[in-house]
């Protein structure tokens, strides 16, 4: 269970980092740039901790999928970037893929 907490922290750090990357304006603004680098470092650190027990493919699939959903929500709520229907369908397919892996795959166990 501890490893999924580490994975959750990695996802949160990655979401913050990606949000700050947008506001850093190509690393021309110091504070968002520093937050971006620090949060990406935290994200990779916590992701590396999960790899002690969670297979890399499963951990990365979860990290990517949940990160995509969260950063899409940030885009909608903070940056007013509303996805179109094909983007929404694609995100739903990513979520379906992660659910299938975690529910039916023996690799995820």
Protein Blocks (a to p, Z undefined) as FASTA:
>chain_A
ZZmmmmmmmmmmmmmmmmmmmmnnnolafklmmmmmmmmmmmmmmmmmmmmmmcfklmmm
mmmmmmmmmmmmmmmmmnopacdfklmmmmmmmmmmmmmmmmmpmklZZ
